Amino acid sequence: MHPGSKIDAVYLYRAPIDFRKSIDGLAALVEQELGLNPFGSTLYVFINRRRDKIKALYWHRNGFCLWYKRLEQERFTWPSTVATAPTHALTLQELEWLLEGFSVCCATSASAMVAPVASMRRSVRQCRRRCCRRAMPATTCWRCC
């Protein structure tokens, strides 16, 4: 994000959105559907239906910032939309892993991890759960969605 911006919380909006929405539409969605303050020090992350694009919205000093990332070949791992809560809270470290292509919603404990994947960094292990076979950092406290 912007250097000097202070982000206290990160919320993933579980449901895919219409990616024609820009700053005003996303800010209205945060305020009206989620009942949260879009002007706070919180980062709101949205995904498209194909899960290959992400938009992140946050307030910085005197205006909104909209950040956009598109993957060329892979897809982002996203929390289930079946859950009752419309958002999924992340730490900044988990957001960084999500943007790098790791799963942040599947593993619940170290028992779901197996040996390191040879092609990945040495601090990375592979998830054993059926919903996801992606590699993920092994030294984390995971929360299942």
Secondary structure as GFF3:
##gff-version 3
##sequence-region A 1 145
A	DSSP	beta_strand	9	13	.	.	.	ID=ss1
A	DSSP	alpha_helix	23	32	.	.	.	ID=ss2
A	DSSP	beta_strand	42	47	.	.	.	ID=ss3
A	DSSP	beta_strand	53	60	.	.	.	ID=ss4
A	DSSP	beta_strand	63	70	.	.	.	ID=ss5
A	DSSP	beta_strand	87	90	.	.	.	ID=ss6
A	DSSP	alpha_helix	92	100	.	.	.	ID=ss7
A	DSSP	three_ten_helix	110	112	.	.	.	ID=ss8
A	DSSP	beta_strand	113	116	.	.	.	ID=ss9
A	DSSP	beta_strand	124	127	.	.	.	ID=ss10
A	DSSP	beta_strand	135	137	.	.	.	ID=ss11
###
